Amino acid sequence: MRKAEGRRILLRCDANPNLGLGHVARCQALAAALDQLGAECIMLGPDQTYQTSDVFRDWIRQPFGGERANPSSATATGTDTAVVAAKAALADANWLAQIANNYQADWLVVDDYRVNEHYQQVLRAHACRWLQFDGSSPQRLWADVVLNSSPAARAEDYQDRVANAASQLLLGPRYAILRTEFADASANVASRTSTNANAKLVIRKTVERESESPIQIYLNFGGGDDRGALRWCAQTLLDAFPHPVHLKLVSGEQNPNNGALAEWASRQGPQLEFRVNPPGLSELMLECELAILAGGTSCYEADACGLPMLLLPLVPNQLTHARAWAAHGRAHLIEGWSDASPAALRDRFIACMLGWLRDRMEPSPKTVQERRQLTDGLGAKRVAERLMV
């Protein structure tokens, strides 16, 4: 094994507008932390158009399972799809094990929730050491390190799932992989100033639909397809509170709705900003009083910036995480994007802002404890240090 500063780490994930960009974003953030410790990183999987970091020695494009992994017929049956998916997983596992051998990798980082137990057994048979990101799947896990940064993650839930007795669990937002800017933002949250008088004025005028003192709202539904949620949420808030809100809409470059969003946003006046993949997201968040999000990586970013959150999960796998944020007092939740109503968004928005005001006007020790940040932005550093051991 190479000395620590010469470690070679292969990071395997995939990305597209439907899958989203969360996997590739956190792999790049982790690679940046590894690079700071002297490791050599190679990215495997996504198209290089998703590259936002120069820390990789190599970037090798390989869709999950290879170029021919998906059924070619739109009329494929469920059985056909399942067979193709199983073959794709095995093909991908064997390809990854071969690349790991060719590069003499010290560690693999596997960030794709399509990785099943058969896939893991291939890696184990090739004596690979790997860290595996885990979501809400009930499958058994064979990785040397299992990482689940959800606030819902509990060690007891893994008692019957971890098949590798030597596996280490890294659980909770303490291990959320974020860019360095969010560690800096978390450290500076205490310096944010908002006088009690101004906070009270903002809330009263928001609820009473009066002008002046606009409240700054951050909206982001991930890097891929927002499914129309950005425009719907923004229009609902503009209709409900026409004067005292200022909306900052952020979209990813792979959102197919960007063209229509930009055209619509251009007609909304100074109350609304629309930006695609802007730099300095932490600075943008720190300008705001509330974040409206789906339930993915952006939740950790908002939490690191000390923002209360209103969550509207767009897909089922975001719901468990969103419920956990709500259970920890860090978010209000609207369950079911397909059933969400303007009245529900308006009511939860007001409840969230009243909670924000209460915490600032009468911050009891109990409230401070219940609503404290869960994310300090140092997760990438902690995980990188574990892989350098």
C-alpha positions, -999 to 999 in steps of 0.1 A, spaced: 0 0 0 12 35 -9 20 60 19 -9 82 29 -1 112 7 2 90 -24 -32 72 -20 -51 66 -52 -89 69 -49 -114 60 -77 -148 76 -74 -176 59 -93 -210 76 -98 -234 86 -126 -255 117 -135 -281 129 -159 -311 153 -157 -334 125 -144 -310 110 -119 -299 145 -108 -264 158 -102 -262 152 -64 -240 122 -67 -214 138 -90 -215 170 -70 -206 153 -37 -180 131 -54 -163 162 -66 -165 178 -32 -150 147 -16 -122 146 -43 -113 182 -35 -109 173 2 -88 142 -7 -67 163 -30 -59 186 -1 -46 156 18 -23 145 -11 -45 118 -26 -47 112 -64 -83 110 -76 -99 95 -107 -136 101 -116 -154 72 -133 -189 75 -148 -204 108 -156 -200 127 -189 -172 152 -185 -196 181 -191 -205 177 -154 -169 184 -144 -166 214 -121 -133 206 -105 -97 203 -117 -86 179 -89 -89 147 -110 -59 129 -126 -83 113 -150 -120 115 -159 -134 83 -175 -169 84 -190 -189 52 -184 -227 52 -180 -239 27 -154 -236 -7 -169 -220 6 -201 -234 23 -232 -259 -5 -240 -273 -10 -205 -308 3 -210 -336 -15 -228 -338 -3 -264 -375 -9 -268 -401 14 -253 -424 -16 -250 -400 -36 -228 -418 -55 -201 -411 -52 -164 -393 -85 -164 -372 -74 -194 -363 -42 -175 -353 -61 -144 -331 -85 -163 -314 -57 -181 -309 -38 -148 -293 -70 -132 -270 -75 -161 -261 -38 -161 -251 -40 -124 -229 -70 -129 -213 -55 -160 -206 -23 -141 -192 -41 -111 -168 -62 -132 -157 -31 -152 -151 -11 -119 -131 -40 -104 -109 -42 -135 -103 -4 -135 -94 -6 -98 -69 -33 -106 -54 -14 -135 -50 18 -114 -39 -1 -83 -65 18 -64 -62 20 -26 -99 29 -22 -131 30 -43 -159 54 -36 -192 40 -49 -220 66 -51 -249 51 -70 -280 37 -54 -284 11 -82 -255 -8 -67 -270 -41 -54 -257 -70 -33 -244 -89 -64 -225 -58 -75 -209 -56 -40 -200 -93 -40 -181 -88 -73 -160 -60 -56 -155 -82 -25 -143 -111 -47 -117 -88 -63 -105 -77 -28 -114 -41 -34 -117 -17 -5 -146 7 -9 -168 33 7 -204 30 -3 -230 57 -1 -263 43 11 -298 56 8 -330 40 19 -326 6 2 -331 -25 25 -303 -45 8 -274 -60 26 -241 -41 25 -205 -55 21 -185 -22 19 -156 -14 43 -172 20 50 -209 28 47 -219 65 45 -255 77 50 -257 114 59 -295 115 62 -308 129 96 -329 97 96 -299 74 96 -295 53 128 -270 26 137 -297 2 148 -312 2 113 -280 -14 100 -277 -42 125 -292 -68 101 -280 -52 69 -242 -50 74 -228 -82 61 -191 -72 66 -183 -75 103 -154 -50 99 -176 -24 81 -176 12 96 -207 33 96 -205 70 90 -240 83 98 -258 116 99 -253 152 86 -219 152 104 -207 133 73 -226 153 46 -202 160 17 -203 197 9 -180 222 -8 -156 241 15 -176 273 12 -203 257 34 -179 250 62 -170 286 61 -207 296 60 -215 274 90 -187 290 110 -201 324 102 -238 318 108 -236 333 143 -224 366 128 -256 370 108 -275 400 122 -312 406 122 -326 429 148 -358 418 167 -376 449 155 -368 443 119 -376 406 121 -410 414 136 -417 440 109 -408 416 81 -431 389 94 -460 412 101 -458 428 66 -455 394 50 -486 380 67 -506 411 62 -495 415 26 -481 450 30 -451 464 13 -416 473 26 -389 452 41 -389 423 16 -381 389 30 -355 371 10 -365 335 -1 -341 310 -17 -357 284 -40 -337 254 -54 -350 220 -65 -317 204 -75 -294 203 -105 -317 183 -128 -354 184 -138 -373 206 -114 -406 191 -127 -421 226 -128 -417 232 -90 -396 263 -92 -422 283 -113 -452 269 -94 -437 278 -60 -426 312 -71 -459 321 -87 -478 309 -57 -458 331 -33 -460 361 -57 -498 358 -58 -501 353 -21 -476 380 -10 -473 404 -39 -450 430 -22 -429 419 7 -411 389 -8 -380 388 -29 -374 354 -45 -340 340 -56 -346 310 -79 -316 288 -85 -316 261 -112 -290 236 -124 -276 236 -160 -293 202 -167 -328 214 -159 -348 211 -192 -371 238 -181 -345 265 -179 -355 282 -212 -391 286 -202 -382 296 -167 -358 323 -179 -385 337 -202 -412 337 -175 -388 352 -149 -379 381 -172 -416 392 -169 -419 391 -131 -401 423 -122 -376 431 -95 -392 408 -69 -376 378 -86 -341 367 -96 -335 336 -117 -300 322 -119 -286 290 -135 -257 273 -116 -244 306 -100 -211 307 -81 -210 314 -44 -242 296 -34 -234 299 3 -232 337 0 -266 337 -18 -281 316 9 -267 338 37 -286 367 21 -319 349 27 -342 342 56 -358 310 43 -350 282 18 -376 263 -2 -361 230 -13 -370 194 -25 -351 174 1 -317 165 -15 -282 179 -11 -295 214 -9 -309 207 25 -274 202 40 -263 234 24 -292 254 38 -287 238 72 -250 247 72 -261 283 64 -285 283 94 -316 287 72 -350 274 82 -364 252 54 -397 245 38 -394 212 20 -415 199 -10 -401 165 -20 -405 159 -57 -397 122 -58 -404 94 -33 -368 88 -22 -366 124 -9 -395 120 15 -378 100 42 -350 126 44 -375 155 44 -394 139 72 -362 136 92 -353 172 88 -388 181 100 -386 158 130 -353 175 140 -371 209 139 -350 221 110 -378 222 84 -415 224 77 -428 198 52 -454 196 25 -458 159 16 -466 151 -20 -456 174 -48 -483 160 -71 -510 169 -45 -495 202 -32 -519 231 -33 -513 269 -33 -531 271 1 -508 244 16 -477 263 4 -489 296 17 -499 282 51 -466 263 56 -447 293 44 -463 315 71 -458 288 97 -421 285 88 -416 323 90 -435 326 123 -412 299 137 -382 318 124 -395 349 142 -402 331 175 -367 316 176 -352 351 173 -376 370 195 -378 344 224 -349 319 219 -354 295 249 -327 270 257 -351 242 246 -358 258 213 -321 264 206 -313 228 214 -342 214 192 -335 237 162 -297 238 162 -279 231 129 -271 195 122 -245 202 94 -212 220 100 -199 216 65 -168 195 76 -182 162 64 -159 160 33 -128 166 54 -139 139 79 -146 113 52 -114 121 33 -94 116 65 -110 82 70 -99 71 34 -63 82 41 -59 58 70 
